[in-house]
Amino acid sequence: MAATADGYIRVSRRAGREGGSFISPEVQRQKIAGWAKLHDIEIVQWWEELDQSGAKLERPLFQQAVERCERGETGGIVVARLDRFARSAVDALESIKRLNQAGARLVSVEDNFDGSTPMGRFAIGILTLIAELELERIKENWTTAVRSAVERGIHISARVPVGYQRNPQTKQLELHERAAAAVAEVFRRRALGASWTELADYLKQNEVYPASGNRHWSKVGVAALVRNRVYLGQARSGSVVKEQAHPAIVTRAEFDAAQSVKKSLLKARDGSVAEQALLGGLARCAGCGHTLKITGNTRKGTGVRYPVYYCTGRYASGPCPARTSETAAKLDQYVEQQVLAALQADGGPVAQAVVASAQLEDAIRAVAAAEHELELFVNNPTLLTTLGERRFTEGVLVRQQALDEAHAQVARVRAEASFAEQLADADLLQNWPTLTVQEKRRLMHGLLERVNVSRAAGSGKQRQPIGQRTQIILRGGATL
């Protein structure tokens, strides 16, 4: 080290401390100056930070001192005691590495620590081991805390996802009705082939803005929203997942349909064969469960192109054991016929959806009642003393479970009721023949969870009929 160094002094908030646990700025300066005189080192600049915790690495003057070393403007940093430099072994080691890379050194007077000597380097090795242990402890404590929070249904995020608000008592997510409706519409529009730019414009027009507070949506931001599984009702952090942690905004079918949109579907509005496929995003391979892709084949003799659903067969989870494919004309016609027949049947999906719509208000009132019951119980000052801790805790858990079940019922009824609203708006049965494929597809996404298609047995005239290998799943899990 050149015969220069910076002296660094740090004092946390004093708060009346005296004695050996507190080193005043004057004492620190004297110790540093005495060491510098003894070793013929010139202290070219003093840095004095008051009311700054050593657990905080981003101290402005401390960072400036390190940066001076990195620029070669001083030969190192001298502190009265190592805990003035940093209280965290992890932070201390990181800063020492920066000094070493700059050819500078750290000296701690009281600890007789000099990073340029063999014993100093040995001490750095010990510090490295301590830092690794500290990181493991921090990681373990953080993982435990996160797992506990997720299992309680808490969404781990500094910002509340668009479409939700956070309950100040439980910290769980609740629906923000207006924004949630817009988010649900974004998923439906994406499944129908809307571009990220179109979806960003839609959100802005409806005055629904990113959680960051920005008044503009980027394409990346909208794409991240559509990929976020929080809208399925999941609370998650890494591999830790809690289903039904909060009310879902979209169903699994709607979520999957929005993810499955490929360039072929986005180009459908320009007249590609995908425009003719009714079940894009809904049709799945029964062999592996993956969404069927859409391609175009050319009819011999006429040169006319037509859409075909097909399973790609190769996935990260492994090959499909029973790949399937089917022309859109055949599969779409069969599913369309079955859906229209069900819609006209007494007690069919239409009737069920209308009933669900009428039940939605009751379900919302049940949530309010459950919330009120829980709040009255928890905030009653005499119950804990009267019942005892064990029985009081059991009472809280029973009421919290009732509230969770009420929220889940609202989510189920809302999903069924949404189709009733679409029927009322579309006057479906009367206008069906005049609807475009895009309009029919949107209604199909409102009614169906998925359409499973199995590989056909036989060939030619002996080929297994489409009806024997097609399973139509309605929202809620019922099968047509």
MILUMMI-638484 format. One record per residue (C-alpha): residue in three letters; chain; x, y, z. Coordinates in Angstrom, 2 decimals. Each point is the difference from the previous one (the first is absolute). Layout:
<sites>
SITE   res   chain      east     north        up
SITE   ala       A         X         Y         Z
...
</sites>
This chain:
<sites>
SITE   res   chain      east     north        up
SITE   met       A      0.00      0.00      0.00
SITE   ala       A      1.23      3.48     -0.71
SITE   ala       A      0.67      2.04      3.16
SITE   thr       A     -3.52      1.44     -0.04
SITE   ala       A     -3.35     -1.15      1.32
SITE   asp       A     -3.45      1.27      0.85
SITE   gly       A     -1.28     -0.06      3.56
SITE   tyr       A     -3.58     -1.25      0.38
SITE   ile       A     -2.06      0.71      3.13
SITE   arg       A     -3.52     -1.31      0.58
SITE   val       A     -2.39      0.46      2.89
SITE   ser       A     -3.42     -1.60      0.23
SITE   arg       A     -2.78      1.92      1.75
SITE   arg       A      1.45      0.55      3.47
SITE   ala       A     -3.29     -0.30      1.94
SITE   gly       A      1.75      0.63      3.35
SITE   arg       A      2.60     -2.79     -0.38
SITE   glu       A      3.27      0.37      1.88
SITE   gly       A      2.97     -2.16      0.91
SITE   gly       A      1.72     -2.67     -2.10
SITE   ser       A     -2.99     -0.51     -2.31
SITE   phe       A      0.27      3.58     -1.24
SITE   ile       A      3.06      1.53     -1.72
SITE   ser       A     -0.38      3.72     -0.45
SITE   pro       A      1.12      1.65     -3.25
SITE   glu       A      2.84      1.70      1.89
SITE   val       A      1.32     -3.28      1.39
SITE   gln       A     -0.21     -1.66     -3.42
SITE   arg       A      1.90      2.87     -1.60
SITE   gln       A      2.74     -0.17      2.66
SITE   lys       A      0.48     -3.74     -0.47
SITE   ile       A      0.22      0.33     -3.80
SITE   ala       A      2.36      2.98      0.18
SITE   gly       A      2.25     -1.77      2.53
SITE   trp       A      0.29     -3.09     -2.21
SITE   ala       A      0.72      2.14     -3.10
SITE   lys       A      2.78      1.93      1.81
SITE   leu       A      1.58     -3.24      1.24
SITE   his       A      0.05     -1.51     -3.51
SITE   asp       A      0.88      3.22     -1.82
SITE   ile       A     -3.32      0.12     -1.87
SITE   glu       A     -1.61      3.28     -1.02
SITE   ile       A     -3.77      0.18      0.55
SITE   val       A     -0.96      2.04     -3.06
SITE   gln       A     -3.74      0.11      0.62
SITE   trp       A     -2.32     -0.62      2.93
SITE   trp       A     -3.49     -1.45     -0.36
SITE   glu       A     -2.37      0.32      2.95
SITE   glu       A     -3.49     -1.54     -0.17
SITE   leu       A     -2.32      0.55      2.96
SITE   asp       A     -3.23     -1.89      0.70
SITE   gln       A      0.87     -2.66     -2.59
SITE   ser       A     -0.46     -3.70      0.75
SITE   gly       A      2.84     -2.39     -0.80
SITE   ala       A     -2.60     -2.48     -1.25
SITE   lys       A     -0.66      2.39     -2.87
SITE   leu       A      2.54     -0.40     -2.81
SITE   glu       A     -1.27      2.89     -2.14
SITE   arg       A      1.37      2.75      2.24
SITE   pro       A      0.74      2.98     -2.30
SITE   leu       A      3.34      1.12      1.54
SITE   phe       A      1.19     -3.58      0.43
SITE   gln       A     -0.69     -0.70     -3.67
SITE   gln       A      1.85      3.17     -1.00
SITE   ala       A      3.04     -1.12      2.01
SITE   val       A      0.03     -3.40     -1.72
SITE   glu       A     -0.43      1.64     -3.42
SITE   arg       A      3.03      2.27      0.72
SITE   cys       A      2.05     -3.15      0.59
SITE   glu       A     -1.28     -1.50     -3.27
SITE   arg       A      1.03      3.15     -1.87
SITE   gly       A      3.49     -0.13      1.55
SITE   glu       A     -0.45      3.31      1.82
SITE   thr       A      0.92     -1.53      3.37
SITE   gly       A      1.79     -3.13      1.13
SITE   gly       A     -2.63     -1.46      2.29
SITE   ile       A     -2.41      0.52      2.88
SITE   val       A      0.87      0.05      3.72
SITE   val       A     -2.66     -0.55      2.67
SITE   ala       A      0.24     -0.03      3.79
SITE   arg       A     -1.76     -3.38      0.26
SITE   leu       A     -1.23     -2.48     -2.59
SITE   asp       A     -3.67      0.40      0.98
SITE   arg       A      0.32      3.68     -1.03
SITE   phe       A      0.66     -1.31     -3.52
SITE   ala       A     -2.97     -2.41     -0.10
SITE   arg       A     -2.01     -2.09      2.45
SITE   ser       A     -0.90     -2.62     -2.60
SITE   ala       A      2.70     -2.51     -0.96
SITE   val       A     -1.57     -0.20     -3.46
SITE   asp       A      0.18      3.77     -0.56
SITE   ala       A      3.49      0.28      1.48
SITE   leu       A      1.34     -2.73     -2.28
SITE   glu       A     -1.59      1.57     -3.08
SITE   ser       A      1.62      3.37      0.74
SITE   ile       A      3.37     -1.59      0.80
SITE   lys       A     -0.09     -1.75     -3.37
SITE   arg       A     -0.56      3.37     -1.70
SITE   leu       A      2.99      1.47      1.86
SITE   asn       A      2.22     -2.97     -0.86
SITE   gln       A     -0.91      0.23     -3.68
SITE   ala       A      0.96      3.69      0.10
SITE   gly       A      3.37     -0.78      1.64
SITE   ala       A     -1.11      1.77      3.19
SITE   arg       A     -0.19     -1.37      3.52
SITE   leu       A     -2.17      0.13      3.09
SITE   val       A      1.52      0.60      3.44
SITE   ser       A     -1.85     -0.40      3.32
SITE   val       A      2.05      1.52      2.84
SITE   glu       A     -1.53     -1.70      3.06
SITE   asp       A     -0.28     -3.39     -1.69
SITE   asn       A      3.58      0.20     -1.31
SITE   phe       A     -1.42     -0.91     -3.40
SITE   asp       A      1.96      0.92     -3.13
SITE   gly       A     -1.28     -1.48     -3.25
SITE   ser       A      3.42      0.26     -1.66
SITE   thr       A      1.79     -2.33      2.50
SITE   pro       A      0.00     -3.84      0.11
SITE   met       A     -2.01      0.04      3.24
SITE   gly       A     -2.40      2.49     -1.56
SITE   arg       A     -0.56     -2.28     -2.98
SITE   phe       A     -0.53     -2.91      2.40
SITE   ala       A     -2.61      2.08      1.82
SITE   ile       A     -1.71      0.71     -3.32
SITE   gly       A     -0.22     -3.76     -0.59
SITE   ile       A     -1.68     -0.45      3.39
SITE   leu       A     -2.29      2.92     -0.81
SITE   thr       A     -0.95     -1.75     -3.24
SITE   leu       A     -1.09     -3.12      1.89
SITE   ile       A     -2.00      2.10      2.45
SITE   ala       A     -1.64      1.84     -2.90
SITE   glu       A     -1.02     -3.30     -1.62
SITE   leu       A     -1.54     -1.18      3.27
SITE   glu       A     -1.84      3.30      0.38
SITE   leu       A     -1.35     -0.21     -3.55
SITE   glu       A     -1.27     -3.54      0.64
SITE   arg       A     -1.70      1.15      3.21
SITE   ile       A     -1.60      2.98     -1.74
SITE   lys       A     -1.13     -2.20     -2.88
SITE   glu       A     -1.48     -2.61      2.33
SITE   asn       A     -1.84      2.59      2.10
SITE   trp       A     -1.33      1.72     -3.13
SITE   thr       A     -1.15     -3.28     -1.56
SITE   thr       A     -1.82     -0.96      3.20
SITE   ala       A     -1.69      3.40      0.24
SITE   val       A     -1.05     -0.06     -3.67
SITE   arg       A     -1.38     -3.55      0.23
SITE   ser       A     -2.01      0.92      3.09
SITE   ala       A     -1.40      3.12     -1.67
SITE   val       A     -0.97     -1.82     -3.21
SITE   glu       A     -1.67     -2.81      1.95
SITE   arg       A     -2.10      2.68      1.72
SITE   gly       A     -1.09      1.16     -3.45
SITE   ile       A      2.12      3.17     -0.11
SITE   his       A      1.28      1.14     -3.39
SITE   ile       A      3.71      0.85      0.36
SITE   ser       A      0.46      3.21     -1.93
SITE   ala       A      0.85      3.61      0.80
SITE   arg       A     -2.73      1.11     -2.40
SITE   val       A     -3.58     -1.19     -0.11
SITE   pro       A     -0.79     -1.59     -3.40
SITE   val       A     -2.37      1.93     -2.24
SITE   gly       A     -3.58     -1.10      0.65
SITE   tyr       A      0.53     -0.56      3.73
SITE   gln       A      0.30      1.94      3.24
SITE   arg       A      1.60     -1.20      3.23
SITE   asn       A     -2.09     -0.58      3.11
SITE   pro       A      1.69      2.08      2.74
SITE   gln       A     -0.84     -2.58      2.70
SITE   thr       A      0.69     -3.38     -1.67
SITE   lys       A      2.49      1.35     -2.60
SITE   gln       A     -1.73     -2.25     -2.56
SITE   leu       A     -1.11      1.19     -3.42
SITE   glu       A     -3.58      1.04     -0.69
SITE   leu       A     -1.64      0.92     -3.29
SITE   his       A     -0.04      3.58     -1.19
SITE   glu       A     -3.20     -0.51     -1.96
SITE   arg       A      0.47      2.54     -2.81
SITE   ala       A      3.65     -0.82     -0.66
SITE   ala       A     -0.63     -3.74      0.35
SITE   ala       A     -2.64      0.15     -2.73
SITE   ala       A      2.49      1.72     -2.31
SITE   val       A      2.69     -2.59      0.73
SITE   ala       A     -2.45     -2.84     -0.76
SITE   glu       A     -0.85      1.68     -3.31
SITE   val       A      3.72      0.27     -0.84
SITE   phe       A      0.35     -3.78      0.36
SITE   arg       A     -3.05     -0.61     -2.21
SITE   arg       A      1.20      2.41     -2.68
SITE   arg       A      3.48     -1.52     -0.01
SITE   ala       A     -1.51     -3.46     -0.50
SITE   leu       A     -1.77      1.39     -3.06
SITE   gly       A      3.27      1.29     -1.44
SITE   ala       A      0.24      3.61      1.22
SITE   ser       A      3.53      1.42     -0.12
SITE   trp       A      1.85      1.37      3.03
SITE   thr       A     -0.36      3.52     -1.39
SITE   glu       A     -3.77     -0.38     -0.36
SITE   leu       A     -0.27     -1.32      3.56
SITE   ala       A      2.11      2.88      1.33
SITE   asp       A     -2.32      2.46     -1.76
SITE   tyr       A     -3.04     -1.77      1.46
SITE   leu       A      1.32      0.25      3.56
SITE   lys       A      0.89      3.66     -0.44
SITE   gln       A     -3.43      0.82     -1.45
SITE   asn       A     -1.60     -1.60      3.04
SITE   glu       A      2.32      1.92      2.34
SITE   val       A      1.60     -3.13      1.41
SITE   tyr       A      3.69      0.66      0.58
SITE   pro       A      3.08     -2.06      1.00
SITE   ala       A      0.68     -0.67      3.69
SITE   ser       A      3.09      2.22     -0.29
SITE   gly       A     -2.27      3.04     -0.32
SITE   asn       A      1.16      0.68     -3.55
SITE   arg       A     -2.76      1.34     -2.25
SITE   his       A      1.18     -1.96     -3.03
SITE   trp       A      0.12     -3.73     -0.75
SITE   ser       A      2.94     -1.49     -1.86
SITE   lys       A     -0.31     -3.17     -2.08
SITE   val       A      2.31     -1.73      2.49
SITE   gly       A     -2.22      1.12      2.88
SITE   val       A     -3.18     -1.37     -1.58
SITE   ala       A      1.74     -3.27     -0.88
SITE   ala       A      1.16     -0.36      3.62
SITE   leu       A     -3.57      0.59      1.19
SITE   val       A     -1.36     -2.76     -2.25
SITE   arg       A      2.71     -2.43      1.17
SITE   asn       A     -0.58      0.70      3.71
SITE   arg       A     -1.59     -3.03      1.69
SITE   val       A     -1.23      2.18      2.86
SITE   tyr       A     -3.15      0.46     -2.12
SITE   leu       A     -0.76     -3.72      0.46
SITE   gly       A     -0.33      0.65      3.73
SITE   gln       A      3.51     -1.24      0.78
SITE   ala       A      2.35      1.39      2.61
SITE   arg       A      3.48     -1.20     -0.86
SITE   ser       A      3.70      0.57      0.51
SITE   gly       A      2.31     -2.29     -1.95
SITE   ser       A     -1.12     -3.60      0.52
SITE   val       A     -2.35      0.91      2.88
SITE   val       A     -3.57      0.32     -1.30
SITE   lys       A     -3.32      0.50      1.76
SITE   glu       A     -3.09     -0.63     -2.13
SITE   gln       A     -3.20      2.00      0.66
SITE   ala       A      1.97      2.47      2.12
SITE   his       A     -2.20      2.82     -1.25
SITE   pro       A     -2.86      0.44     -2.52
SITE   ala       A      1.03     -0.97     -3.54
SITE   ile       A     -0.62      2.48     -2.80
SITE   val       A      0.24     -2.57     -2.83
SITE   thr       A     -0.61     -3.71     -0.27
SITE   arg       A      2.70     -2.49     -0.90
SITE   ala       A     -1.47     -0.27     -3.49
SITE   glu       A      0.10      3.76     -0.54
SITE   phe       A      3.55      0.18      1.32
SITE   asp       A      1.21     -2.87     -2.21
SITE   ala       A     -1.78      1.41     -3.03
SITE   ala       A      1.76      3.34      0.44
SITE   gln       A      3.39     -1.72      0.30
SITE   ser       A     -0.54     -2.18     -3.08
SITE   val       A     -0.36      2.89     -2.44
SITE   lys       A      2.72     -0.35     -2.62
SITE   lys       A      0.92      2.02     -3.06
SITE   ser       A     -2.36     -2.10     -2.09
SITE   leu       A     -2.96      1.16      2.11
SITE   leu       A      1.15      3.60      0.03
SITE   lys       A      0.12     -0.09     -3.78
SITE   ala       A     -3.49     -1.48     -0.18
SITE   arg       A     -1.55      3.43     -0.36
SITE   asp       A      1.94      0.40     -3.24
SITE   gly       A     -1.79     -2.93     -1.60
SITE   ser       A      2.20     -3.00      0.93
SITE   val       A     -1.46     -3.48      0.46
SITE   ala       A      0.08      0.45      3.78
SITE   glu       A     -2.84      2.48     -0.40
SITE   gln       A     -2.23     -2.90     -0.97
SITE   ala       A      0.73     -2.05      3.18
SITE   leu       A     -2.71      0.32      2.64
SITE   leu       A      1.73     -1.77      2.90
SITE   gly       A      3.40      1.69      0.00
SITE   gly       A      1.35     -0.11      3.58
SITE   leu       A     -2.73     -2.43      1.14
SITE   ala       A      0.80     -3.21     -1.91
SITE   arg       A      2.47     -2.24      1.84
SITE   cys       A      1.72     -3.30     -0.64
SITE   ala       A     -1.49     -2.66      2.27
SITE   gly       A      3.29     -1.89     -0.17
SITE   cys       A      2.13      2.65      1.71
SITE   gly       A     -2.36      2.82      1.02
SITE   his       A      1.78      2.69     -2.05
SITE   thr       A     -1.90      2.55     -2.07
SITE   leu       A     -0.26     -0.98     -3.66
SITE   lys       A      1.79      2.23     -2.49
SITE   ile       A     -1.54      1.15     -3.27
SITE   thr       A      1.55     -0.45     -3.40
SITE   gly       A     -1.25      0.20     -3.57
SITE   asn       A     -0.24     -2.86     -2.50
SITE   thr       A     -0.67      0.34     -3.72
SITE   arg       A     -2.86     -1.90     -1.60
SITE   lys       A      1.10     -1.96     -3.07
SITE   gly       A     -1.47      1.11     -3.29
SITE   thr       A     -1.44      3.28      1.26
SITE   gly       A      3.04      1.44      1.77
SITE   val       A     -2.29      1.29      2.77
SITE   arg       A      1.66      0.18      3.41
SITE   tyr       A     -1.85     -1.15      3.12
SITE   pro       A      0.89     -0.03      3.73
SITE   val       A      1.06     -3.13      1.90
SITE   tyr       A      0.43     -0.45      3.75
SITE   tyr       A      3.07     -2.05      0.91
SITE   cys       A      2.16     -1.01      2.97
SITE   thr       A      3.69      0.80     -0.49
SITE   gly       A      0.91     -3.15      1.95
SITE   arg       A      3.22      1.29      1.62
SITE   tyr       A     -0.02      1.94      3.25
SITE   ala       A      2.36      0.77      2.86
SITE   ser       A     -1.91     -2.54      2.11
SITE   gly       A      0.60     -2.73     -2.63
SITE   pro       A     -1.58     -1.33     -3.20
SITE   cys       A     -3.76     -0.33     -0.37
SITE   pro       A     -1.02     -3.68      0.29
SITE   ala       A     -2.98      0.38     -2.37
SITE   arg       A      0.29      2.98     -2.35
SITE   thr       A     -3.23      1.08     -1.61
SITE   ser       A     -1.07      2.20     -2.89
SITE   glu       A     -3.31      0.93     -1.57
SITE   thr       A     -1.30      2.40     -2.60
SITE   ala       A     -1.59      3.11      1.45
SITE   ala       A     -3.08     -0.46     -2.17
SITE   lys       A     -0.82     -3.38      1.53
SITE   leu       A      0.82      0.78      3.64
SITE   asp       A     -1.54      3.49     -0.04
SITE   gln       A     -3.24     -1.24     -1.57
SITE   tyr       A     -0.41     -2.76      2.57
SITE   val       A      0.71      2.22      3.01
SITE   glu       A     -2.21      2.78     -1.36
SITE   gln       A     -2.93     -2.40     -0.43
SITE   gln       A      0.41     -1.39      3.52
SITE   val       A      0.23      3.46      1.58
SITE   leu       A     -3.07      1.34     -1.82
SITE   ala       A     -2.01     -3.09      0.98
SITE   ala       A      1.04      0.45      3.64
SITE   leu       A     -0.89      3.68     -0.07
SITE   gln       A     -3.55     -0.79     -1.14
SITE   ala       A     -0.53     -2.82      2.50
SITE   asp       A     -2.19      0.58      3.05
SITE   gly       A      2.22      0.36      3.06
SITE   gly       A      3.08      0.22     -2.23
SITE   pro       A      3.00      2.32      0.27
SITE   val       A     -2.02      3.12     -0.84
SITE   ala       A     -2.47     -0.63      2.79
SITE   gln       A      2.83     -0.82      2.41
SITE   ala       A      1.86      3.17     -0.93
SITE   val       A     -3.07      2.17      0.52
SITE   val       A     -0.56     -1.58      3.42
SITE   ala       A      3.65      0.63      0.84
SITE   ser       A     -0.38      3.63     -0.97
SITE   ala       A     -2.88      0.34      2.44
SITE   gln       A      2.07     -1.73      2.69
SITE   leu       A      3.00      2.31     -0.38
SITE   glu       A     -1.50      2.76      2.13
SITE   asp       A     -0.77     -2.51      2.77
SITE   ala       A      3.56     -1.33     -0.15
SITE   ile       A      1.46      3.51      0.31
SITE   arg       A     -2.24      0.68      3.01
SITE   ala       A      1.23     -3.25      1.57
SITE   val       A      3.60      1.23     -0.31
SITE   ala       A     -0.91      3.28      1.70
SITE   ala       A     -1.74     -1.86      2.80
SITE   ala       A      2.96     -2.35      0.53
SITE   glu       A      2.40      2.96      0.08
SITE   his       A     -2.20      1.77      2.56
SITE   glu       A     -0.21     -3.13      2.18
SITE   leu       A      3.78     -0.44     -0.04
SITE   glu       A      0.62      3.67      0.79
SITE   leu       A     -2.46     -0.02      2.94
SITE   phe       A      1.59     -3.14      1.45
SITE   val       A      3.62      1.15     -0.33
SITE   asn       A     -0.64      3.50      1.32
SITE   asn       A     -2.05     -1.05      3.04
SITE   pro       A      2.27      0.92      2.94
SITE   thr       A     -1.56     -2.50      2.45
SITE   leu       A     -0.06     -3.17     -2.10
SITE   leu       A      3.70     -0.84      0.34
SITE   thr       A     -0.23      0.15      3.80
SITE   thr       A     -3.34     -1.82      0.12
SITE   leu       A      0.80     -2.81     -2.44
SITE   gly       A      3.73     -0.40      0.54
SITE   glu       A      2.67      0.13     -2.69
SITE   arg       A     -0.66     -3.47     -1.50
SITE   arg       A     -3.78      0.35     -0.39
SITE   phe       A      0.34      3.62     -1.18
SITE   thr       A      2.47     -1.10     -2.73
SITE   glu       A     -2.33     -2.81     -1.04
SITE   gly       A     -2.84      2.50     -0.27
SITE   val       A      2.09      2.27     -2.23
SITE   leu       A      0.96     -2.91     -2.26
SITE   val       A     -3.62     -1.16     -0.36
SITE   arg       A     -1.13      3.49     -1.02
SITE   gln       A      2.96      0.48     -2.35
SITE   gln       A     -0.84     -3.32     -1.68
SITE   ala       A     -3.61      1.14     -0.43
SITE   leu       A      1.25      3.22     -1.61
SITE   asp       A      2.32     -1.93     -2.35
SITE   glu       A     -2.86     -2.27     -1.05
SITE   ala       A     -2.23      3.04     -0.64
SITE   his       A      2.68      1.56     -2.22
SITE   ala       A      0.39     -3.28     -1.90
SITE   gln       A     -3.78     -0.16     -0.54
SITE   val       A     -0.01      3.54     -1.42
SITE   ala       A      2.75     -0.98     -2.44
SITE   arg       A     -1.92     -3.10     -1.13
SITE   val       A     -3.30      1.81     -0.42
SITE   arg       A      1.64      2.97     -1.73
SITE   ala       A      1.55     -2.34     -2.60
SITE   glu       A     -3.40     -1.55     -0.74
SITE   ala       A     -1.82      3.33      0.05
SITE   ser       A      2.38      1.57     -2.52
SITE   phe       A     -1.35     -2.30     -2.68
SITE   ala       A     -3.58      1.03      0.80
SITE   glu       A      1.02      3.61     -0.57
SITE   gln       A      1.51     -0.89     -3.37
SITE   leu       A     -3.19     -1.78     -1.03
SITE   ala       A     -2.12      2.95      0.97
SITE   asp       A      2.21      2.36     -1.99
SITE   ala       A      0.28     -2.20     -3.07
SITE   asp       A     -3.56     -1.39     -0.23
SITE   leu       A      1.96     -3.10     -0.84
SITE   leu       A     -2.42     -2.57     -1.35
SITE   gln       A     -1.79      2.42     -2.30
SITE   asn       A      3.13      1.61     -1.42
SITE   trp       A      2.36     -3.02     -0.08
SITE   pro       A     -0.19     -0.60     -3.78
SITE   thr       A      1.04      3.60     -0.69
SITE   leu       A      2.98      0.08      2.42
SITE   thr       A      3.56      0.01     -1.30
SITE   val       A      2.46     -2.72      1.01
SITE   gln       A      1.72      2.50      2.29
SITE   glu       A     -3.29      0.82      1.75
SITE   lys       A     -0.89     -3.67      0.36
SITE   arg       A      3.48     -0.75      1.33
SITE   arg       A     -0.38      2.63      2.69
SITE   leu       A     -3.30     -1.51      1.14
SITE   met       A      1.56     -3.47     -0.03
SITE   his       A      2.75      1.26      2.30
SITE   gly       A     -2.69      1.35      2.30
SITE   leu       A     -1.78     -3.35      0.21
SITE   leu       A      2.63     -2.72     -0.41
SITE   glu       A      2.92     -0.96      2.18
SITE   arg       A      1.62     -2.14     -2.72
SITE   val       A     -0.65     -2.55     -2.74
SITE   asn       A      2.03     -3.22      0.31
SITE   val       A      0.65     -1.84     -3.26
SITE   ser       A      1.36     -3.57     -0.03
SITE   arg       A      1.97     -1.63     -2.82
SITE   ala       A     -2.33     -1.76     -2.45
SITE   ala       A      0.05     -3.76     -0.23
SITE   gly       A     -0.26     -1.58     -3.46
SITE   ser       A      0.19      1.74     -3.37
SITE   gly       A     -2.18      0.84     -3.00
SITE   lys       A     -3.60     -1.09      0.45
SITE   gln       A      1.03     -1.93      3.11
SITE   arg       A      1.38      3.17      1.65
SITE   gln       A     -1.42      0.57      3.49
SITE   pro       A     -2.81      2.65     -0.08
SITE   ile       A      0.84      3.43      1.34
SITE   gly       A     -2.72     -0.20      2.66
SITE   gln       A      1.54     -3.12      1.58
SITE   arg       A      3.36      1.64      0.59
SITE   thr       A     -1.00      3.56      0.91
SITE   gln       A     -0.72      1.14      3.56
SITE   ile       A     -1.55      3.46      0.50
SITE   ile       A      0.64      1.46      3.47
SITE   leu       A     -2.14      2.91      1.14
SITE   arg       A      1.17      2.63      2.42
SITE   gly       A     -0.21     -1.44      3.47
SITE   gly       A      0.94     -3.50     -1.15
SITE   ala       A     -3.29     -1.37     -1.31
SITE   thr       A      0.18     -2.07     -3.21
SITE   leu       A     -2.36      0.28     -2.95
</sites>
